[in-house]
Amino acid sequence: MEAGFSISSKKSSVQVLQKKQEWVPKQKTVNMVWKPPIQGKSKLNFDASFIQETNHASMGGVIRDDKGQEIWAMAERLTNCEDAEEAEAKALLRCLQICADKNVMPSEIETDSSAVCSAVNDQTRNLSKLCYLYRDIQRFREALGCFTMSCVKRDCNSGSHELAKCNR
């Protein structure tokens, strides 16, 4: 018996430890799936692929209606990208340019880039090195109508992710 502990305190310590072990969450496999926008609306998913060693980037975008039917999809190379965030921001801007050209206004936009999602949703003035891109994105947001921007797991963005990898 250790000094300062009684048998009853050891017993309760063991019981507490056993209870803690019961609360350890088990790993779950969660299948993420794309969810359609509300009826009568469209959703844009986009992604960029950036290779740091070469500074090469490419992007993909897919816009679908509320039934999941593809309205358009595209993949292009991106130039002069210094990092992944810049590639993602340029991908969004390019997709918005195409939306404007095709007169398709998505009510929702999804990306797997939390940095771009945060920057677009932030209402304060962006002072980062990418402020010029985020300013242009905000102009499109105003011109196309207010869309929601959310960050999703890559599983929900797989179509645009695969397109982005095509042009690497």
Solvent accessible surface area in square Angstrom, and as a share of the most:
residue,aa,sasa,rsa
1,M,165,0.74
2,E,107,0.48
3,A,101,0.78
4,G,87,0.84
5,F,106,0.44
6,S,58,0.38
7,I,125,0.63
8,S,80,0.52
9,S,40,0.26
10,K,76,0.32
11,K,129,0.55
12,S,52,0.34
13,S,64,0.41
14,V,79,0.45
15,Q,85,0.38
16,V,78,0.45
17,L,99,0.49
18,Q,100,0.44
19,K,125,0.53
20,K,130,0.55
21,Q,111,0.49
22,E,133,0.60
23,W,204,0.72
24,V,99,0.57
25,P,117,0.74
26,K,176,0.74
27,Q,188,0.83
28,K,170,0.72
29,T,128,0.74
30,V,96,0.55
31,N,128,0.66
32,M,73,0.33
33,V,96,0.55
34,W,57,0.20
35,K,142,0.60
36,P,73,0.46
37,P,8,0.05
38,I,121,0.61
39,Q,162,0.72
40,G,69,0.66
41,K,94,0.40
42,S,9,0.06
43,K,4,0.01
44,L,0,0.00
45,N,3,0.02
46,F,0,0.00
47,D,0,0.00
48,A,12,0.09
49,S,9,0.06
50,F,40,0.17
51,I,52,0.26
52,Q,137,0.61
53,E,154,0.69
54,T,73,0.42
55,N,77,0.39
56,H,110,0.49
57,A,4,0.03
58,S,0,0.00
59,M,0,0.00
60,G,0,0.00
61,G,0,0.00
62,V,5,0.03
63,I,0,0.00
64,R,52,0.19
65,D,38,0.20
66,D,26,0.14
67,K,156,0.66
68,G,26,0.25
69,Q,114,0.51
70,E,109,0.49
71,I,79,0.40
72,W,20,0.07
73,A,42,0.33
74,M,26,0.12
75,A,33,0.25
76,E,52,0.23
77,R,166,0.60
78,L,23,0.12
79,T,97,0.56
80,N,129,0.66
81,C,2,0.01
82,E,118,0.53
83,D,44,0.23
84,A,54,0.42
85,E,58,0.26
86,E,11,0.05
87,A,0,0.00
88,E,16,0.07
89,A,0,0.00
90,K,38,0.16
91,A,0,0.00
92,L,0,0.00
93,L,20,0.10
94,R,76,0.28
95,C,0,0.00
96,L,0,0.00
97,Q,64,0.29
98,I,17,0.09
99,C,0,0.00
100,A,44,0.34
101,D,115,0.60
102,K,112,0.48
103,N,111,0.57
104,V,28,0.16
105,M,100,0.44
106,P,6,0.04
107,S,27,0.18
108,E,43,0.19
109,I,0,0.00
110,E,16,0.07
111,T,0,0.00
112,D,31,0.16
113,S,13,0.09
114,S,73,0.47
115,A,48,0.37
116,V,0,0.00
117,C,11,0.07
118,S,72,0.46
119,A,16,0.12
120,V,1,0.00
121,N,60,0.31
122,D,73,0.38
123,Q,158,0.70
124,T,98,0.57
125,R,191,0.70
126,N,41,0.21
127,L,146,0.72
128,S,52,0.34
129,K,120,0.51
130,L,5,0.03
131,C,36,0.22
132,Y,95,0.36
133,L,7,0.03
134,Y,5,0.02
135,R,102,0.37
136,D,48,0.25
137,I,0,0.00
138,Q,48,0.22
139,R,137,0.50
140,F,48,0.20
141,R,29,0.11
142,E,140,0.63
143,A,86,0.67
144,L,17,0.09
145,G,35,0.33
146,C,122,0.73
147,F,1,0.00
148,T,88,0.51
149,M,12,0.05
150,S,48,0.31
151,C,60,0.36
152,V,32,0.18
153,K,133,0.57
154,R,129,0.47
155,D,84,0.44
156,C,15,0.09
157,N,1,0.01
158,S,57,0.37
159,G,30,0.29
160,S,1,0.01
161,H,29,0.13
162,E,93,0.42
163,L,44,0.22
164,A,0,0.00
165,K,78,0.33
166,C,94,0.56
167,N,43,0.22
168,R,131,0.48
